[in-house]
Amino acid sequence: MGVSYKDLGLVNTREMFAKAMEGKYAIPAYNFNNLEQLQAIISACVESKSPVILQVSKGARDYANATMLRYMAMGAVEYAKELGCNVPIALHLDHGDTFETCKSCVDFGFSSVMIDGSHHSFEENIAVTKQVVEYAHAHDVTVEGELGILAGIEDEVVAEVSSYTDPDQVVEFVERTGVDSLAISIGTSHGAFKFKAGEPVPPLRFDILEECEKRIPGFPIVLHGASSVLQDYVTMINQYGGDLKGALGVPEEQLRKAAASSVCKINIDSDGRLVFTAKIREHLANNPDHFDPRQYLKPARADLVKMYKAKNENVLGSAGKA
């Protein structure tokens, strides 16, 4: 017996994306792995009055427990109301790898799922994506598909090299699968080590994005691996015993340009991890006698709120759109 996301107070992404396309901004899709990250995301989005997509990878779902996660999402909706703004909240599976994983998420109250068949052949990708779409749409759950492969490592997603999305394939893929949004590869990558230190960061392939927009006008496009890899926090991690040399991300001005196009969802995971870890390292280094988790998690959570608010207000343009 499944649970509908509507009973949890969540929404799917259909209306969110339609408004984002019209308003030329992008919805933040923030990954979370624990309570503090979730609290920070909701606080920041309420304070900046931004709609939000809570993203959970398969690994994060295993880590949190599927049942616990459902009630955390329900709690997030109630927490937003308590804070004074009933912002639209979607719960999204990030990089679902099989039909079974996606089905399980639909049955457990997710309002949106991604099926990532990009490692398959074009025909196999279409087949598995279509299967997920048919099941999800029967439950009014929206589906994101992917064409092209992002390099890097994040949770289960591991790829040595990226392959850019072929604009010649997007129309057929969208029409044959029935997906609600499409993740494309234009030069972003997963993880904190997106580009080699000492080399100039290559610009995103806006020519590919524009070509995709021409082929599927008005269709929601998604960017993965879009953390900027905030250098202040990389420095802080290294200052307090870490070793993240040469971690570089996507410049924020490029993300701003993408957000004003057909890109209506931008995924940010690594920045949240960096901020959280940096502040914990700093606190414990400066307070070696502390052992109460609340003592070091509280400042980490506070900096996360600031970072998410800044993304909504200065990069994605989603502030005030709830």
Secondary structure, DSSP 4 states (H G I P E B T S, - for coil): --B-GGGGT---SHHHHHHHHHHT--EEEEE--SHHHHHHHHHHHHHTT--EEEEEEHHHHHHH-HHHHHHHHHHHHHHHHHHT----EEEEEEEE-SHHHHHHHHHBT-SEEEE--TTS-HHHHHHHHHHHHHHHHTTT-EEEEEESB--EEETTEEESS-B---HHHHHHHHHHH--SEEEE-SS--BSS--S-TTSPPPPP-HHHHHHHHHHSTT--EEE-S-----HHHHHHHHHTT---TT-----HHHHHHHHTTTEEEEEE-HHHHHHHHHHHHHHHHH-TT---HHHHHHHHHHHHHHHHHHIIIIII--TT--
